[in-house]
Amino acid sequence: MSAFYGVTSVLYSNLLVKLPVPTGNSELPKQIFIVTGANTGLGFEASLHLARLGVGKLIMAVRTPSKGEDARQRILDLTRRPETSIEVWPLDMDRYDSVKAFAARASELPRLDGVLANAGIMTNTFSWSEDIEKTLNVNVVSTCLLYLLLLPKMHESSQKTGYSCRYVIPNSALHYSAPTAELDPKQHSILNRLNDPEKADMAGRYPLSKLLMIYAVREFAERSKSSEKGSCIINTTNPSFCKSNLANEFQASGGFKVFEKVVARTSEEGSRVLVHGLLAGRETNGQYLSNCRVETPSCHVTGKWGQQVQKKFFGELIEKLESIQPGISLHM
Ligand SMILES: NC(=O)c1ccc[n+]([C@@H]2O[C@H](COP(=O)([O-])OP(=O)(O)OC[C@H]3O[C@@H](n4cnc5c(N)ncnc54)[C@H](OP(=O)(O)O)[C@@H]3O)[C@@H](O)[C@H]2O)c1
């Protein structure tokens, strides 16, 4: 039933909903935003919206600097913004030293108002990134590592400016169809099971990574509510099915091409919900958003079983992040 709801929600969203074009506000010219995976697809289009809205500084985080420079130049040409308002910084979510170096550089910024942690991958092939399956590492572990490494800066910025930084992670209606067999909360370790190449269900790995991200967002948000260190808003927003490079591995299939032609949003349309998440209010903290509003995620999140998996997975995630950067959990 959950998977069926996911499919109908994509059809409803893409065929019947007209998304509002993001509009600016008087604070934006003072503010600083980061977009990861900014050189193409949804990240590029979200960057273009932010530049068009006149943000004070946009940092385009990319793994290939030359692609980032091309994208920056296209945005400057289209928006006529000052050269100094857009910077390209290297960030490779496959490598923890790159994530750490990026966060250390960001800690020198005078303020931080929004982070669109957009970089993500979809693949059916098992491969390693650091010591973790690659989809799990890029879409979940490194995305959470970046969040916790930036959290002190986000707290400091909110105390200085009175504005809570938003940390936004793209999600997907595919999370409704995530295979849950790999998540049994009674097993010794969920992460070990997901990192076992013999057992990993790679056909379901991308939807599963998005389900895991909802669990993490809910746990981080719960802690941010009671933090005395400062404030931050974290949400996870679903752009729905869009044309981009994400599904290049599946492009050869005729069925996929037809479905994409009939149903997919453009990346520009999908990026509107990501920018909405970046500018949204406190009511979005810890929430799954779709079509620019808070939505109820899968019953695998809201039900009793989901709550057990969420707690177990989050405990393992924090343990993993502590092994990457000792003391990082104290940032919460
Ligand atoms: N398109 C959809 O239908 C859809 C639907 C729901 C959610 N989303 C989510 O939206 C986000 C953007 O997807 P998209 O559709 O725009 O995909 P895309 O066109 O493939 O763009 C992905 C971006 O992430 C970057 N990236 C991938 N691996 C990286 C790494 N290890 N380190 C740093 N950057 C990395 C890519 O850089 P390179 O160009 O160098 O590869 C690219 O800039 C993803 O999180 C995706 O899960 C997409």
Ligand as a Chemical Component Dictionary entry (heavy atoms), coordinates in Angstrom:
data_LIG
# 
_chem_comp.id                   LIG 
_chem_comp.type                 NON-POLYMER 
_chem_comp.pdbx_formal_charge   0 
_chem_comp.three_letter_code    LIG 
# 
loop_
_chem_comp_atom.comp_id 
_chem_comp_atom.atom_id 
_chem_comp_atom.alt_atom_id 
_chem_comp_atom.type_symbol 
_chem_comp_atom.charge 
_chem_comp_atom.model_Cartn_x 
_chem_comp_atom.model_Cartn_y 
_chem_comp_atom.model_Cartn_z 
_chem_comp_atom.pdbx_ordinal 
LIG N1  N1  N 0  15.842 13.813 -10.399 1  
LIG C1  C1  C 0  14.878 13.289 -9.657  2  
LIG O1  O1  O 0  13.886 12.756 -10.159 3  
LIG C2  C2  C 0  14.977 13.377 -8.155  4  
LIG C3  C3  C 0  13.829 13.047 -7.413  5  
LIG C4  C4  C 0  13.892 13.090 -6.023  6  
LIG C5  C5  C 0  15.074 13.465 -5.392  7  
LIG N2  N2  N 1  16.170 13.771 -6.142  8  
LIG C6  C6  C 0  17.398 14.144 -5.416  9  
LIG O2  O2  O 0  17.846 15.420 -5.839  10 
LIG C7  C7  C 0  19.261 15.508 -5.698  11 
LIG C8  C8  C 0  19.865 16.004 -7.004  12 
LIG O3  O3  O 0  19.594 15.048 -8.006  13 
LIG P1  P1  P 0  19.577 15.366 -9.567  14 
LIG O4  O4  O 0  18.365 14.734 -10.085 15 
LIG O5  O5  O -1 19.854 16.787 -9.823  16 
LIG O6  O6  O 0  20.815 14.451 -10.006 17 
LIG P2  P2  P 0  22.068 14.750 -10.957 18 
LIG O7  O7  O 0  21.659 15.515 -12.155 19 
LIG O8  O8  O 0  22.718 13.419 -11.132 20 
LIG O9  O9  O 0  22.993 15.681 -10.034 21 
LIG C9  C9  C 0  23.616 15.154 -8.897  22 
LIG C10 C10 C 0  24.661 16.113 -8.396  23 
LIG O10 O10 O 0  25.318 15.505 -7.282  24 
LIG C11 C11 C 0  26.715 15.524 -7.528  25 
LIG N3  N3  N 0  27.404 14.415 -6.891  26 
LIG C12 C12 C 0  27.225 13.086 -7.080  27 
LIG N4  N4  N 0  28.113 12.408 -6.333  28 
LIG C13 C13 C 0  28.858 13.304 -5.674  29 
LIG C14 C14 C 0  29.962 13.226 -4.773  30 
LIG N5  N5  N 0  30.493 12.058 -4.416  31 
LIG N6  N6  N 0  30.486 14.371 -4.275  32 
LIG C15 C15 C 0  29.983 15.567 -4.637  33 
LIG N7  N7  N 0  28.974 15.719 -5.522  34 
LIG C16 C16 C 0  28.417 14.594 -6.024  35 
LIG C17 C17 C 0  26.856 15.442 -9.034  36 
LIG O11 O11 O 0  28.143 15.862 -9.445  37 
LIG P3  P3  P 0  28.739 15.382 -10.886 38 
LIG O12 O12 O 0  28.038 16.206 -11.921 39 
LIG O13 O13 O 0  30.184 15.694 -10.757 40 
LIG O14 O14 O 0  28.438 13.922 -11.005 41 
LIG C18 C18 C 0  25.750 16.413 -9.436  42 
LIG O15 O15 O 0  26.191 17.735 -9.282  43 
LIG C19 C19 C 0  19.736 14.123 -5.270  44 
LIG O16 O16 O 0  19.920 14.108 -3.877  45 
LIG C20 C20 C 0  18.576 13.220 -5.663  46 
LIG O17 O17 O 0  18.507 12.075 -4.865  47 
LIG C21 C21 C 0  16.146 13.748 -7.498  48 
# 
loop_
_chem_comp_bond.comp_id 
_chem_comp_bond.atom_id_1 
_chem_comp_bond.atom_id_2 
_chem_comp_bond.value_order 
_chem_comp_bond.pdbx_ordinal 
LIG N1  C1  SING 1  
LIG C1  O1  DOUB 2  
LIG C1  C2  SING 3  
LIG C2  C3  SING 4  
LIG C2  C21 DOUB 5  
LIG C3  C4  DOUB 6  
LIG C4  C5  SING 7  
LIG C5  N2  DOUB 8  
LIG N2  C6  SING 9  
LIG N2  C21 SING 10 
LIG C6  O2  SING 11 
LIG C6  C20 SING 12 
LIG O2  C7  SING 13 
LIG C7  C8  SING 14 
LIG C7  C19 SING 15 
LIG C8  O3  SING 16 
LIG O3  P1  SING 17 
LIG P1  O4  DOUB 18 
LIG P1  O5  SING 19 
LIG P1  O6  SING 20 
LIG O6  P2  SING 21 
LIG P2  O7  DOUB 22 
LIG P2  O8  SING 23 
LIG P2  O9  SING 24 
LIG O9  C9  SING 25 
LIG C9  C10 SING 26 
LIG C10 O10 SING 27 
LIG C10 C18 SING 28 
LIG O10 C11 SING 29 
LIG C11 N3  SING 30 
LIG C11 C17 SING 31 
LIG N3  C12 SING 32 
LIG N3  C16 SING 33 
LIG C12 N4  DOUB 34 
LIG N4  C13 SING 35 
LIG C13 C14 SING 36 
LIG C13 C16 DOUB 37 
LIG C14 N5  SING 38 
LIG C14 N6  DOUB 39 
LIG N6  C15 SING 40 
LIG C15 N7  DOUB 41 
LIG N7  C16 SING 42 
LIG C17 O11 SING 43 
LIG C17 C18 SING 44 
LIG O11 P3  SING 45 
LIG P3  O12 DOUB 46 
LIG P3  O13 SING 47 
LIG P3  O14 SING 48 
LIG C18 O15 SING 49 
LIG C19 O16 SING 50 
LIG C19 C20 SING 51 
LIG C20 O17 SING 52 
# 
